[in-house]
Amino acid sequence: MKTSPATLDASTPEPRMYRVVADSIAQLIVAESMQPGQRLPAERELSARLGVSRASLREALIALELGGVVEVRSGSGVYVSAQAASATQAPEVGPGPFEVLAARRMIETEVAGLAAKNATDSAIDAILTAVLEMERDHEDRASNEQADRNFHLALARATGNTALVGAIDYLWNQRGTLWHKLKEHFQTEELRKQTLIDHRNILAAIAAHDVAGARQAMRAHLERVTRTFSRA
């Protein structure tokens, strides 16, 4: 049986999951005649009603907040925005944060292992420098973010594979407006402090040329970030 050309047409991209979920939430607001200032059902109830994970729901809610449809109040809930009637559709803002984290777990776990295998003394020094910058600039969010980026790029450089440096740089650049809004609402000081410990653990494994240990330390770090951003 021949496949029609339309079936093979990949010019229209698959809608991102958070956009699909965001549209469902927007339809729910209209169907239930929810008014500005009214609180949406709790995340647990919403995720059950829509049949989606907590992570997908949070991405959708943040996208709707960026579009002006809802207001996310940390520790209180999600409310229909006062500007909801004139708000735009949830914007397309690149891959969802949990998509990016999933890709990073796959790629950076192996990057850490390869770095442990191949790192030279100067490469280890560069990783250490980034760790020290993060610790020094812990209270300066912008500088701390840059030092975090430097850390992950230094690991990629330690592999000796420039293609991996490009891949990590690309993944880091996917941390766009959706990521930063999610981080603003759900990052905890506990996670920020634990990230410093995680980075020290990764560095120690690489300095010891412990391939399995480096992979495990990186996986534990990224799984911790994912849990913190997705849990209640």
Backbone torsions as a table, in degrees:
resi	resn	phi	psi	omega
1	MET	NA	133.1	-179.2
2	LYS	-80.9	143.1	176.5
3	THR	-91.5	133.7	-178.8
4	SER	-68.0	152.1	178.8
5	PRO	-57.0	-33.6	-177.9
6	ALA	-62.7	-33.8	-179.7
7	THR	-65.6	-31.1	-176.9
8	LEU	-89.6	-7.6	-176.2
9	ASP	-72.4	112.7	-179.9
10	ALA	-105.7	17.6	-176.6
11	SER	-70.4	-26.1	178.0
12	THR	-94.1	113.4	-175.6
13	PRO	-68.6	150.4	174.8
14	GLU	-63.6	131.1	179.9
15	PRO	-62.9	140.2	179.0
16	ARG	-68.0	145.2	-175.4
17	MET	-56.9	-40.8	-176.7
18	TYR	-65.9	-28.6	176.2
19	ARG	-70.1	-40.4	178.2
20	VAL	-62.0	-47.3	-179.7
21	VAL	-66.6	-40.2	178.9
22	ALA	-60.3	-42.0	178.3
23	ASP	-62.8	-38.5	179.2
24	SER	-64.8	-40.7	178.9
25	ILE	-66.3	-43.5	178.8
26	ALA	-60.1	-40.6	178.1
27	GLN	-65.7	-36.3	178.5
28	LEU	-64.2	-41.6	179.3
29	ILE	-59.8	-42.9	179.7
30	VAL	-69.9	-46.4	-176.2
31	ALA	-61.6	-34.1	-177.8
32	GLU	-97.9	10.2	176.6
33	SER	50.1	43.7	180.0
34	MET	-72.1	136.9	-174.5
35	GLN	-100.9	157.8	176.4
36	PRO	-52.8	134.6	-178.4
37	GLY	90.2	-11.1	-180.0
38	GLN	-79.6	139.2	-177.7
39	ARG	-82.1	134.3	174.9
40	LEU	-72.9	159.5	174.2
41	PRO	-54.5	156.0	179.6
42	ALA	-60.0	154.9	-176.9
43	GLU	-54.5	-41.8	-177.8
44	ARG	-61.5	-43.0	179.5
45	GLU	-68.5	-43.3	-179.6
46	LEU	-62.3	-43.9	-178.5
47	SER	-64.3	-36.1	178.3
48	ALA	-69.4	-42.7	-178.8
49	ARG	-65.2	-38.1	-177.9
50	LEU	-89.7	-11.8	179.2
51	GLY	69.3	38.7	-179.1
52	VAL	-128.2	164.0	179.4
53	SER	-73.9	161.3	176.4
54	ARG	-60.6	-37.7	-179.5
55	ALA	-63.0	-47.6	179.4
56	SER	-62.6	-38.6	179.2
57	LEU	-63.5	-44.6	-178.9
58	ARG	-63.9	-41.2	176.7
59	GLU	-59.3	-43.2	-179.1
60	ALA	-64.8	-43.1	179.9
61	LEU	-64.0	-39.6	178.4
62	ILE	-66.3	-39.7	177.4
63	ALA	-62.6	-40.8	177.6
64	LEU	-66.4	-34.6	176.4
65	GLU	-64.8	-43.0	178.4
66	LEU	-63.5	-29.6	178.0
67	GLY	-84.3	-2.8	177.7
68	GLY	83.2	11.9	-177.2
69	VAL	-83.2	-40.6	-179.3
70	VAL	-130.5	167.5	174.5
71	GLU	-123.6	123.6	179.0
72	VAL	-94.8	120.5	179.1
73	ARG	-113.3	107.7	-176.7
74	SER	-57.6	130.5	179.0
75	GLY	82.2	-4.6	-177.9
76	SER	-120.5	-46.4	-179.9
77	GLY	142.7	-164.8	-178.8
78	VAL	-118.4	131.9	-174.3
79	TYR	-124.9	148.4	173.7
80	VAL	-64.5	130.7	-176.6
81	SER	-70.9	151.1	175.7
82	ALA	-63.7	-24.4	-179.5
83	GLN	-99.6	14.4	-172.3
84	ALA	-58.3	-37.9	-176.3
85	ALA	-62.6	-33.1	-178.4
86	SER	-105.2	8.9	-176.0
87	ALA	-72.5	157.3	176.6
88	THR	-84.8	169.2	174.0
89	GLN	-64.7	151.3	176.8
90	ALA	-52.6	125.3	-174.4
91	PRO	-72.4	154.4	172.7
92	GLU	-84.8	112.8	-173.2
93	VAL	-124.3	37.1	177.2
94	GLY	87.3	-171.7	-179.9
95	PRO	-60.4	147.7	175.9
96	GLY	-67.6	152.5	-179.5
97	PRO	-54.5	-37.2	-177.9
98	PHE	-76.9	-26.5	170.7
99	GLU	-62.3	-46.8	-178.3
100	VAL	-63.7	-43.2	179.7
101	LEU	-63.3	-39.1	178.5
102	ALA	-63.4	-42.1	177.9
103	ALA	-65.0	-39.6	179.9
104	ARG	-65.4	-38.9	178.5
105	ARG	-60.7	-41.3	-179.9
106	MET	-66.3	-45.3	-171.2
107	ILE	-87.0	-47.5	-173.6
108	GLU	-72.5	-24.8	174.0
109	THR	-60.7	-44.0	178.8
110	GLU	-73.4	-33.2	176.0
111	VAL	-60.4	-44.2	179.7
112	ALA	-61.7	-42.0	178.8
113	GLY	-63.8	-43.0	180.0
114	LEU	-68.4	-35.3	176.8
115	ALA	-63.9	-40.2	178.2
116	ALA	-62.8	-34.8	-179.5
117	LYS	-73.8	-40.3	-168.4
118	ASN	-107.9	-9.7	-170.4
119	ALA	-60.6	131.9	172.5
120	THR	-87.2	172.0	178.1
121	ASP	-60.6	-40.0	-179.3
122	SER	-68.8	-34.7	177.5
123	ALA	-66.3	-40.6	177.5
124	ILE	-64.7	-38.4	177.0
125	ASP	-62.0	-38.6	179.6
126	ALA	-66.2	-38.7	176.7
127	ILE	-65.2	-43.4	178.7
128	LEU	-60.9	-41.6	179.1
129	THR	-58.0	-43.1	179.2
130	ALA	-65.2	-39.4	177.7
131	VAL	-62.3	-45.9	180.0
132	LEU	-63.1	-36.8	177.2
133	GLU	-64.3	-42.1	178.5
134	MET	-62.9	-41.8	-179.9
135	GLU	-68.3	-39.8	-179.9
136	ARG	-67.3	-38.6	-174.1
137	ASP	-102.0	28.2	-175.7
138	HIS	-56.1	-38.4	-176.9
139	GLU	-85.6	-13.1	178.6
140	ASP	-97.8	99.2	-170.4
141	ARG	-59.8	-42.3	-177.2
142	ALA	-66.6	-45.6	179.9
143	SER	-67.4	-36.7	178.6
144	ASN	-64.0	-40.1	178.4
145	GLU	-63.1	-41.8	179.7
146	GLN	-66.5	-39.6	179.0
147	ALA	-66.2	-35.7	176.5
148	ASP	-62.1	-45.6	177.0
149	ARG	-59.9	-44.4	179.8
150	ASN	-59.5	-37.8	179.7
151	PHE	-61.1	-50.4	-176.0
152	HIS	-69.5	-33.8	176.2
153	LEU	-71.1	-36.0	177.8
154	ALA	-63.6	-37.6	175.6
155	LEU	-62.0	-44.4	-179.4
156	ALA	-63.1	-41.5	178.5
157	ARG	-63.7	-33.0	-178.8
158	ALA	-65.9	-18.8	178.3
159	THR	-71.5	-24.5	-175.2
160	GLY	83.1	7.7	-178.1
161	ASN	-114.0	107.8	-175.9
162	THR	-68.1	-25.8	177.0
163	ALA	-64.0	-36.5	178.0
164	LEU	-68.8	-33.5	175.8
165	VAL	-60.8	-44.8	178.0
166	GLY	-62.9	-38.4	-179.9
167	ALA	-65.7	-43.3	180.0
168	ILE	-68.0	-39.5	177.6
169	ASP	-61.3	-42.5	178.8
170	TYR	-62.3	-46.7	-179.5
171	LEU	-62.0	-39.8	179.3
172	TRP	-63.2	-37.8	-178.7
173	ASN	-70.7	-11.4	175.6
174	GLN	-80.2	-5.5	177.5
175	ARG	-78.3	75.1	-175.0
176	GLY	-91.8	-150.8	-173.6
177	THR	-62.7	-36.0	179.8
178	LEU	-64.8	-44.4	178.2
179	TRP	-60.5	-48.7	-174.6
180	HIS	-68.0	-33.1	176.9
181	LYS	-70.0	-41.0	176.7
182	LEU	-61.1	-44.2	179.5
183	LYS	-62.4	-40.8	179.7
184	GLU	-59.6	-39.6	-177.1
185	HIS	-82.3	-36.1	-166.1
186	PHE	-119.7	-8.8	176.0
187	GLN	-70.1	136.9	179.7
188	THR	-109.3	159.3	175.8
189	GLU	-64.8	-32.8	176.9
190	GLU	-59.4	-43.6	179.2
191	LEU	-65.9	-40.3	-179.4
192	ARG	-61.2	-42.0	179.3
193	LYS	-70.7	-39.2	-179.6
194	GLN	-67.8	-30.5	177.4
195	THR	-60.7	-38.4	177.4
196	LEU	-62.3	-42.2	178.4
197	ILE	-65.2	-43.6	179.1
198	ASP	-58.2	-44.6	-178.8
199	HIS	-64.9	-37.2	175.4
200	ARG	-63.1	-40.3	179.7
201	ASN	-65.2	-41.2	178.0
202	ILE	-63.9	-45.7	178.7
203	LEU	-58.9	-44.9	-178.4
204	ALA	-60.9	-41.4	-179.9
205	ALA	-66.6	-40.0	179.7
206	ILE	-68.5	-42.4	179.4
207	ALA	-62.6	-30.4	178.4
208	ALA	-87.2	0.5	-176.2
209	HIS	54.1	39.3	179.0
210	ASP	-94.8	94.7	-174.5
211	VAL	-61.9	-51.1	-179.0
212	ALA	-63.5	-40.0	179.8
213	GLY	-65.2	-38.8	179.0
214	ALA	-66.0	-43.0	177.3
215	ARG	-60.2	-46.9	-177.8
216	GLN	-63.9	-41.0	-179.0
217	ALA	-65.0	-41.0	178.5
218	MET	-68.1	-43.2	179.8
219	ARG	-61.1	-43.6	180.0
220	ALA	-61.9	-39.9	179.9
221	HIS	-62.5	-50.7	-175.9
222	LEU	-71.7	-31.9	175.3
223	GLU	-67.6	-34.9	177.9
224	ARG	-63.7	-44.4	178.7
225	VAL	-60.9	-45.2	-179.5
226	THR	-60.8	-45.3	180.0
227	ARG	-61.7	-43.6	-177.2
228	THR	-64.1	-41.2	-176.9
229	PHE	-76.4	-18.2	-174.9
230	SER	-107.5	-15.2	-176.8
231	ARG	-86.7	164.1	179.3
232	ALA	-72.7	NA	NA
